[in-house]
């Protein structure tokens, strides 16, 4: 994993990771990964990322807050 760099805006980060996300989703489709398996991949990556971010408490805190906000917004029906 790359060293922590200067923070990007949300739009810049979305643009930067979009090709990677599309590649991952394409691979899931090719491998016929089920939604529950995809969820396990996401949870596993989250766990690994939290371990990597142990050395960067501010970045770890920001990630946790962002993830919590995503879940709260979903539960509030803001993605419908």
N, CA and C atoms as an extended XYZ file, in Angstrom:
240
Properties=species:S:1:pos:R:3:atomname:S:1:resname:S:1:resid:I:1 pbc="F F F"
N         0.852       -1.168        0.000 N   UNK     1
C         0.000        0.000        0.000 CA  UNK     1
C         0.898        1.231        0.000 C   UNK     1
N         0.494        2.236       -0.747 N   UNK     2
C         1.293        3.456       -0.862 CA  UNK     2
C         1.334        4.203        0.458 C   UNK     2
N         2.400        4.981        0.628 N   UNK     3
C         2.515        5.829        1.811 CA  UNK     3
C         1.373        6.834        1.834 C   UNK     3
N         0.999        7.303        3.018 N   UNK     4
C        -0.026        8.322        3.132 CA  UNK     4
C         0.475        9.601        2.487 C   UNK     4
N        -0.357       10.191        1.641 N   UNK     5
C         0.032       11.359        0.880 CA  UNK     5
C        -0.841       12.539        1.253 C   UNK     5
N        -0.632       13.654        0.556 N   UNK     6
C        -1.450       14.831        0.743 CA  UNK     6
C        -2.904       14.464        0.459 C   UNK     6
N        -3.816       14.859        1.334 N   UNK     7
C        -5.225       14.491        1.147 CA  UNK     7
C        -5.796       15.042       -0.152 C   UNK     7
N        -6.624       14.243       -0.797 N   UNK     8
C        -7.329       14.654       -1.996 CA  UNK     8
C        -8.733       15.093       -1.607 C   UNK     8
N        -9.362       15.885       -2.443 N   UNK     9
C       -10.776       16.192       -2.215 CA  UNK     9
C       -11.573       14.923       -2.474 C   UNK     9
N       -12.814       14.899       -2.009 N   UNK    10
C       -13.659       13.724       -2.251 CA  UNK    10
C       -13.810       13.456       -3.747 C   UNK    10
N       -13.989       14.519       -4.539 N   UNK    11
C       -14.146       14.359       -5.988 CA  UNK    11
C       -12.873       13.820       -6.623 C   UNK    11
N       -11.719       14.321       -6.198 N   UNK    12
C       -10.450       13.836       -6.738 CA  UNK    12
C       -10.228       12.374       -6.378 C   UNK    12
N       -10.553       12.017       -5.144 N   UNK    13
C       -10.372       10.631       -4.727 CA  UNK    13
C       -11.315        9.713       -5.498 C   UNK    13
N       -12.566       10.143       -5.663 N   UNK    14
C       -13.528        9.330       -6.412 CA  UNK    14
C       -13.024        9.093       -7.840 C   UNK    14
N       -12.524       10.138       -8.459 N   UNK    15
C       -12.005       10.016       -9.829 CA  UNK    15
C       -10.785        9.092       -9.873 C   UNK    15
N        -9.936        9.194       -8.880 N   UNK    16
C        -8.715        8.377       -8.835 CA  UNK    16
C        -9.017        6.892       -8.651 C   UNK    16
N        -9.985        6.560       -7.814 N   UNK    17
C       -10.246        5.143       -7.505 CA  UNK    17
C       -11.318        4.514       -8.401 C   UNK    17
N       -12.044        5.334       -9.178 N   UNK    18
C       -13.123        4.792      -10.028 CA  UNK    18
C       -12.647        3.638      -10.912 C   UNK    18
N       -11.517        3.760      -11.619 N   UNK    19
C       -11.085        2.620      -12.455 CA  UNK    19
C       -10.809        1.355      -11.636 C   UNK    19
N       -10.237        1.511      -10.457 N   UNK    20
C        -9.966        0.356       -9.603 CA  UNK    20
C       -11.271       -0.308       -9.159 C   UNK    20
N       -12.232        0.502       -8.748 N   UNK    21
C       -13.536       -0.027       -8.326 CA  UNK    21
C       -14.194       -0.760       -9.494 C   UNK    21
N       -14.163       -0.162      -10.682 N   UNK    22
C       -14.760       -0.811      -11.854 CA  UNK    22
C       -14.073       -2.139      -12.159 C   UNK    22
N       -12.746       -2.190      -12.020 N   UNK    23
C       -12.016       -3.445      -12.239 CA  UNK    23
C       -12.415       -4.508      -11.224 C   UNK    23
N       -12.564       -4.099       -9.978 N   UNK    24
C       -12.956       -5.050       -8.929 CA  UNK    24
C       -14.359       -5.588       -9.196 C   UNK    24
N       -15.287       -4.694       -9.546 N   UNK    25
C       -16.655       -5.133       -9.830 CA  UNK    25
C       -16.707       -6.053      -11.050 C   UNK    25
N       -15.902       -5.759      -12.057 N   UNK    26
C       -15.822       -6.625      -13.233 CA  UNK    26
C       -15.286       -8.003      -12.845 C   UNK    26
N       -14.286       -8.024      -11.989 N   UNK    27
C       -13.735       -9.305      -11.519 CA  UNK    27
C       -14.782      -10.084      -10.728 C   UNK    27
N       -15.548       -9.391       -9.875 N   UNK    28
C       -16.627      -10.055       -9.147 CA  UNK    28
C       -17.614      -10.686      -10.131 C   UNK    28
N       -17.960       -9.957      -11.190 N   UNK    29
C       -18.886      -10.491      -12.190 CA  UNK    29
C       -18.298      -11.702      -12.894 C   UNK    29
N       -17.029      -11.634      -13.273 N   UNK    30
C       -16.374      -12.752      -13.954 CA  UNK    30
C       -16.333      -13.988      -13.076 C   UNK    30
N       -16.121      -13.787      -11.785 N   UNK    31
C       -15.991      -14.909      -10.848 CA  UNK    31
C       -17.337      -15.316      -10.246 C   UNK    31
N       -18.417      -14.644      -10.662 N   UNK    32
C       -19.766      -14.910      -10.135 CA  UNK    32
C       -19.783      -14.836       -8.608 C   UNK    32
N       -19.179      -13.778       -8.079 N   UNK    33
C       -19.129      -13.571       -6.629 CA  UNK    33
C       -20.520      -13.158       -6.159 C   UNK    33
N       -21.016      -13.837       -5.149 N   UNK    34
C       -22.348      -13.522       -4.618 CA  UNK    34
C       -22.291      -12.241       -3.781 C   UNK    34
N       -23.456      -11.616       -3.555 N   UNK    35
C       -23.465      -10.420       -2.703 CA  UNK    35
C       -22.876      -10.664       -1.312 C   UNK    35
N       -23.149      -11.818       -0.720 N   UNK    36
C       -22.590      -12.081        0.617 CA  UNK    36
C       -21.073      -12.257        0.551 C   UNK    36
N       -20.575      -12.866       -0.518 N   UNK    37
C       -19.125      -12.990       -0.679 CA  UNK    37
C       -18.488      -11.618       -0.915 C   UNK    37
N       -19.128      -10.783       -1.718 N   UNK    38
C       -18.621       -9.429       -1.945 CA  UNK    38
C       -18.587       -8.651       -0.632 C   UNK    38
N       -19.613       -8.823        0.184 N   UNK    39
C       -19.639       -8.175        1.494 CA  UNK    39
C       -18.491       -8.626        2.375 C   UNK    39
N       -18.173       -9.908        2.318 N   UNK    40
C       -17.051      -10.427        3.106 CA  UNK    40
C       -15.736       -9.837        2.617 C   UNK    40
N       -15.604       -9.649        1.310 N   UNK    41
C       -14.402       -9.015        0.762 CA  UNK    41
C       -14.275       -7.592        1.308 C   UNK    41
N       -15.379       -6.855        1.284 N   UNK    42
C       -15.367       -5.480        1.789 CA  UNK    42
C       -15.006       -5.461        3.275 C   UNK    42
N       -15.596       -6.345        4.062 N   UNK    43
C       -15.269       -6.397        5.493 CA  UNK    43
C       -13.806       -6.763        5.721 C   UNK    43
N       -13.296       -7.699        4.942 N   UNK    44
C       -11.892       -8.101        5.075 CA  UNK    44
C       -10.952       -6.955        4.722 C   UNK    44
N       -11.264       -6.244        3.647 N   UNK    45
C       -10.442       -5.093        3.263 CA  UNK    45
C       -10.514       -3.991        4.317 C   UNK    45
N       -11.692       -3.788        4.888 N   UNK    46
C       -11.854       -2.784        5.947 CA  UNK    46
C       -10.990       -3.147        7.151 C   UNK    46
N       -11.017       -4.406        7.538 N   UNK    47
C       -10.209       -4.866        8.669 CA  UNK    47
C        -8.722       -4.643        8.403 C   UNK    47
N        -8.278       -5.014        7.201 N   UNK    48
C        -6.864       -4.838        6.850 CA  UNK    48
C        -6.482       -3.364        6.825 C   UNK    48
N        -7.370       -2.513        6.292 N   UNK    49
C        -7.099       -1.079        6.231 CA  UNK    49
C        -6.989       -0.487        7.632 C   UNK    49
N        -7.858       -0.903        8.542 N   UNK    50
C        -7.778       -0.402        9.920 CA  UNK    50
C        -6.442       -0.768       10.548 C   UNK    50
N        -5.932       -1.942       10.227 N   UNK    51
C        -4.610       -2.328       10.715 CA  UNK    51
C        -3.516       -1.445       10.153 C   UNK    51
N        -3.588       -1.166        8.857 N   UNK    52
C        -2.596       -0.290        8.224 CA  UNK    52
C        -2.670        1.112        8.811 C   UNK    52
N        -3.889        1.571        9.071 N   UNK    53
C        -4.083        2.932        9.581 CA  UNK    53
C        -3.763        3.066       11.070 C   UNK    53
N        -3.398        1.981       11.724 N   UNK    54
C        -3.032        2.052       13.143 CA  UNK    54
C        -1.868        3.010       13.354 C   UNK    54
N        -1.026        3.147       12.335 N   UNK    55
C         0.122        4.050       12.415 CA  UNK    55
C        -0.253        5.505       12.137 C   UNK    55
N        -1.494        5.725       11.709 N   UNK    56
C        -1.956        7.078       11.356 CA  UNK    56
C        -3.317        7.319       12.001 C   UNK    56
N        -3.335        7.625       13.306 N   UNK    57
C        -4.607        7.722       14.028 CA  UNK    57
C        -5.588        8.735       13.444 C   UNK    57
N        -5.111        9.860       12.914 N   UNK    58
C        -6.035       10.836       12.336 CA  UNK    58
C        -6.704       10.287       11.085 C   UNK    58
N        -5.918        9.639       10.230 N   UNK    59
C        -6.476        9.041        9.013 CA  UNK    59
C        -7.433        7.908        9.371 C   UNK    59
N        -7.083        7.140       10.394 N   UNK    60
C        -7.954        6.045       10.836 CA  UNK    60
C        -9.276        6.595       11.361 C   UNK    60
N        -9.205        7.634       12.154 N   UNK    61
C       -10.412        8.265       12.691 CA  UNK    61
C       -11.293        8.790       11.559 C   UNK    61
N       -10.682        9.450       10.576 N   UNK    62
C       -11.432        9.979        9.437 CA  UNK    62
C       -12.112        8.855        8.660 C   UNK    62
N       -11.400        7.754        8.452 N   UNK    63
C       -11.993        6.618        7.750 CA  UNK    63
C       -13.185        6.064        8.529 C   UNK    63
N       -13.041        5.907        9.828 N   UNK    64
C       -14.125        5.362       10.647 CA  UNK    64
C       -15.333        6.292       10.622 C   UNK    64
N       -15.099        7.595       10.727 N   UNK    65
C       -16.208        8.559       10.672 CA  UNK    65
C       -16.885        8.502        9.306 C   UNK    65
N       -16.098        8.425        8.241 N   UNK    66
C       -16.665        8.354        6.889 CA  UNK    66
C       -17.491        7.087        6.706 C   UNK    66
N       -16.984        5.963        7.183 N   UNK    67
C       -17.715        4.700        7.080 CA  UNK    67
C       -19.004        4.750        7.894 C   UNK    67
N       -18.932        5.290        9.098 N   UNK    68
C       -20.115        5.412        9.947 CA  UNK    68
C       -21.157        6.307        9.285 C   UNK    68
N       -20.721        7.426        8.704 N   UNK    69
C       -21.655        8.326        8.015 CA  UNK    69
C       -22.304        7.642        6.821 C   UNK    69
N       -21.533        6.871        6.076 N   UNK    70
C       -22.082        6.128        4.942 CA  UNK    70
C       -23.191        5.186        5.403 C   UNK    70
N       -22.917        4.439        6.451 N   UNK    71
C       -23.904        3.485        6.979 CA  UNK    71
C       -25.126        4.228        7.506 C   UNK    71
N       -24.931        5.299        8.251 N   UNK    72
C       -26.057        6.070        8.783 CA  UNK    72
C       -26.908        6.651        7.664 C   UNK    72
N       -26.268        7.187        6.611 N   UNK    73
C       -27.011        7.735        5.480 CA  UNK    73
C       -27.814        6.643        4.764 C   UNK    73
N       -27.218        5.470        4.636 N   UNK    74
C       -27.934        4.356        4.014 CA  UNK    74
C       -29.154        3.968        4.839 C   UNK    74
N       -28.953        3.837        6.152 N   UNK    75
C       -30.046        3.447        7.029 CA  UNK    75
C       -31.149        4.498        7.073 C   UNK    75
N       -30.783        5.754        6.863 N   UNK    76
C       -31.756        6.843        6.851 CA  UNK    76
C       -32.496        6.921        5.516 C   UNK    76
N       -32.151        6.055        4.574 N   UNK    77
C       -32.844        6.014        3.294 CA  UNK    77
C       -32.373        7.060        2.299 C   UNK    77
N       -31.196        7.595        2.524 N   UNK    78
C       -30.703        8.666        1.648 CA  UNK    78
C       -30.134        8.143        0.338 C   UNK    78
N       -30.052        6.835        0.149 N   UNK    79
C       -29.531        6.277       -1.098 CA  UNK    79
C       -30.621        5.691       -1.968 C   UNK    79
N       -31.861        5.849       -1.575 N   UNK    80
C       -32.974        5.277       -2.350 CA  UNK    80
C       -33.273        6.076       -3.582 C   UNK    80
